Amino acid sequence: MRRSTRRRSSPARVSEAEVSEELSSDSESASESGDDNFTVAAKRSRAKNPSTKRAAKRSKPNKRTKPLVEADDEDEDDTNRVENFLYEALMDNEASIDSLVGDFLDSYAENANESLKDLVNFILRCCGTKQEITTFDVEDTDTIPETLTQLQDHLTGKDHDVIKVTTDTYPLISKHKSFKTFRKQLNEFWRLLVTRSADKQYLFDDETGSLWGTIEAWLVSMSSSTLRAFRHTSTTTCLAIMSNLVDLSARLQSDLDVATKQLAAEEKKNKTATAKIKTIRKTFDTKTQQSEKLTEILANYFDAVFVHRYRDVDARIRSENIKELGSWMMKLPRVYYDGQYLRYMGWVLSDTNGSTRLEVIKALTRLYGYEEYASSLRHFTERFKKRILEIVLEDSETNIRCAALTLVDKIRERGYMEDEDMEVVVGCVYDSEPKVRSAATLAFHSVLTDRENEIIDDALNGNVEDFGDLKSSWTNLKAIVAILNMINRAHALAEAKDEETINLAREQDVLCPGRTRIAATSFLQGLDGVDFEHISSYLLYDNDASDQPASAEPKDVLKSVLALSVKEEQMLLEVLVASAELESTVSEQKKARQDDNTSTISEAIIDVLPRLLARFKEPAKMVTILQLLGVVDMSVYSKLRKTTQFETLLENMVNMFFDFSQHTLLRAIGSSMLILSQVETLSMLVKDKFLDLQDSVRDQFLGRVPSDQELVLTLMRLEIVSSIDDCVLSFDDEKAGGESIFGKLKDQLQSSNEQVATLSRFCLRNYFMWALKQLLETRFALDPKEIDNLITKRDEVLYVLDAQVEEGNESAAITATEFEAMFTCLYEIENFDGLAVRRPLDITLQNLIITALQKEMKRYGKLQNRHLTFEGDVSSSGDESDEDGGSEAKRHKSLASERKICAVAGEVVAAISAGKMDDKYIDLLVSNKGKLGHSYDAILKEIPHDLVVAKKTIGRGRALPKARKQAPARVEEQDVLMGEPDDEIES
C-alpha cells in the first residue's frame, strides 16, 4: 500500500479526531486561529532554507532558536492536511497490515529519511497528537529530546496562556469504538515490521540508513516523557518490538543448535574441510552474528526502557512491563531465566497496585511450571518466598490471594516449599472468603497426600492390609484430622499473646461451631475416596487401642495409628456433616436424579444417626450430629416405613433435653424436633411428644426449685420450649388454683439473679409473641376483651420493668422497648382504639436505651479504632481492658459488641417506626452508617423512608451527616488516574 494511495478521508480518521479532542484543538477553532496546526519552528525554516539552518544548527547543536509557531492557514489548513498513511491504514480494519509493512519497507528502500519521518509521525499519531516532525528532525537525532519537549509543551499548553490539555485520552486507553482493535493492530504492525526487516537484513545490516537505530532513539526518548500519552505509547511499542525480537532470537537459537549438531556430525564423518562443512560453518557464523546483534538490541531496550518503566508511576505501564518480562522468560529461558531478570519480578511483588501484583504472580506461576529451568528459581524462591506467603495470608484483594495460592502449589511441586510453609498455607481452608478456601484446596490435597504417605511408610512400614472392619484406607481420614489439628495449634500459638487469648484458642471449636464444617465443604471437593459412608464407618468403629498394651502386631499398630483424640473426633464429625451436605447437593445437569440422590444420603443418615448419638455423649459432638437432620429428606421416614426408628429418635431427644444442661445442645434439640415435625404422616407423634415435654418443663418450673442454678436451667428449657410452639395456654393455665407460669415469670423479673431475670424476660417475650399471633389470626371474630386482657398483662410486666428502668437497668429498658413496639401490630385490627398501645415511651426509658446503645457503640469503636458519632457525653461501657489481649480476643469482643449494637438498634428502629420513640434519634442512627458493619446498615434500611425525608426537609440547617463510602486510598488512586502529565517519573 503506497503512501499516495492512502491520502483519503476515512471513518477512522473522524473517530480518532473525536476521541483525541483534548490532545488537539477541534476543527472549528483551528479554522479561526490556526492553533491546531503547530509544528516545530525548525520545520518551516529548514524547509525554506535548509542549508542556512543546518549551518546554524552546527554552531549551536543543542539549542533551538525559535519556539513553536503557527503554521500558515493556506499551507496547513486542517482540510488540506496530508494524513499519515501508516496511521490511516492502521485505523482501517479492512486494510492489510502485511501489505502496509511491505509498502513501507519498499518506500524506505527508495527514500530512507522520508520514510523514517513518516514512521516517527506515525508513532506520534498513535500517542493521540497530530503534531509532526520534519525530515531534518529525523536526520539530527541529537535534537530528539528538545523536539519532544517542544511538542509536549505545546500539547500541555505550557507555551501558551491557556491550558489546552486537561486529561490523558489517547488511543491505547480510549474506550471509543474506533479504537477497539487499536492495540491488536499496533502489535501486529510491529511484529511484521520486525520479521520483514530481518528478512531484508535491515535489522542486521542496514546499508540504506538506520531504520532501527532511529526507531530506538525516538522511542527511548519518548519513554521518559512526563506526558503519559507519550510515555505509555512508546513503552508499549518498545515492549512489542522486544517481544518480537525475542521470538526471532529464539528461532535463531534453535537454528544455531541444529547447525551445531550438523557441523559436529559432518566433522566426525570427514575431518577435512569439505564444501558442505564450509557451507554449514558459514551459516553458523552468520546466524551467530545475527544472534549477537539481537542480544545487543534487546539489552539496549531493556536498560533504556524496561529498567525505568517497570516502576513507572502509572500502574498500567508497570503491569505491561512485568507481563512482557514473563513472556520473554518463557520464550527465551537461556537468557532471561537468570537472577538479574528474575529480581524485577520479586521487587514488583510489593507493588502498591493490585493489578500489577496479580500480573507478576501469574507470570511466576507460569515460570515455576517450566520444569526444565526450575533450578534457576531456587535462589529467587529463597529470597522472595516470605513475601509470597505474606500475599497468600494478608493481601487485601481476594483474587490476588487465590492466584498466590496457585503459585505456592507450583513452588511446592518444584520442591522449594518447606513443610512449615505449607502448614501455614493450608490454614487458608479456614479463611472467611469462600474463593480463598476453594483456592487453598490444592495445597490441602498436596499436604494430605504427603501426610498420608508418612503414616503408611513410617508408622505402618508400608503395610496397607485390612483387618475385618478395621480399614487401612482410613489413614486418609486420620491424615485429614491431623492436618486440621495442626492448623488449629498453629493458629493458637500465633495468637496466644496473653492468657485470655490462649483460653480463647483452646475453646475455639466451641466458640465457633461449624468452623471445620465450612472448611470441609471446600477441601472435600475433588477428594477421591472420602464420602459419608467412609467417614461414618471410621467414626463408629470401636477402637480400643488406648485400653490395650503396646503391641508390634500389624493390626494393633494400625489401631494405634487410627486412634482419634477427643478433639479429632469433633473435627471429623464436622467433616461428616460437610460430606453429607455435598452429597445431597445435586447440580442442574443431574436434576432428573435429584430424588434418588437425596433419598440415598437420607437413608444413610437415618441409619447412622442413632448410633452416632449413642456413641458420642459430649454436648458439642451431639450438636454437630444433630445437624445431619438438616440434610435428611423427612419423607424418607414414611417411604421406607421407618416409624419405629422415628419414634426412637424422638424419645432419645426428649431424654437428652432433660439429661443435659448446655444451652447450645438444648437449642439444637429444639430445632431438631421442629425438623422432625415436617413429616406430615408422623407430625402428630411429634406434637404429642412436644406437649408432654411442655408439661414436664412446666411442672419443673412451678414445682419447688432447690437452687438458683436449677432455676436458671429450668428457665433455659422453658425459654426454648416456648420459642418453638404456642405456649399461651400452658403459661395461662392455673392448675388446682395454683400459680400460673405467667404469674411466676412476672415475679422472677425482680430476681436479684441477673440470669434468672433475663431468662424470665425472654420467656415473657415468647408468650406475648404467640398471644399476638393468635389475635391477628382471629381478627375478624375477635372478642375485644381478649385484647384488653392481653394489654393488661403487658402493662403488669411493664410496671415491673419501669421500676427497673428508673434504677438505670439497661437490659430492662431494652426489653420494655421491645414489648412496647411489639404491640403496635394491633394497629392492623380494624376498629381498634388502643390508646394504651399508641402512647409514646417514657422519656426516661428512651434516654436509657439510647445511652445503652451509645455505650456499646463507643466500646465497638474503641475495639475497631473507628471514630463514631455520638449525641452528648457518653461514658465508658465498663470494660476498660477491651484493647488488651491478642487480636483473636479482640475479634471475639468486636463480634459480640456488634451483635449487641444490632439488637438494641433494631429495637430503637422498630420503636421509631411505630411512633413510640422520638424520631430525633434517626440522626444518631444514620450518622454511623457504614461504620458498624453490614448488619447495622441493613437495620437502618427498615427506617421508614418518609421519616428520613422529613428529617432532612425540616433540618436543612443541620442535615444528616453523610456516610463516607470511599476510602482515602481509593480517592488517591482516582487522583493519580485523572491527573495532569506526571512530574515525578523514574527516569
Helices and strands as residue ranges (DSSP letters): G 3-6, H 11-19, H 27-33, E 38-39, H 41-48, H 50-59, E 69-70, H 73-76, G 78-80, H 85-91, H 97-110, H 112-126, H 135-139, G 141-143, H 144-156, G 177-179, H 182-199, H 211-222, H 228-269, H 275-301, I 302-306, H 307-309, H 315-331, H 333-336, H 339-348, H 354-368, G 371-377, H 378-394, H 398-413, H 419-425, G 426-430, H 434-439, H 441-454, I 455-459, G 472-474, H 475-495, H 499-506, H 508-511, H 515-523, H 532-540, G 545-547, H 554-562, H 566-584, G 588-593, H 594-615, H 619-626, G 627-630, H 635-639, H 643-659, H 663-676, G 680-682, H 683-702, H 708-724, H 728-732, G 735-737, H 741-748, H 754-777, G 779-781, H 784-806, H 810-822, G 823-828, H 835-838, H 843-864, H 887-913, G 919-921, H 922-927, H 934-940, H 945-954, G 956-958, H 968-978
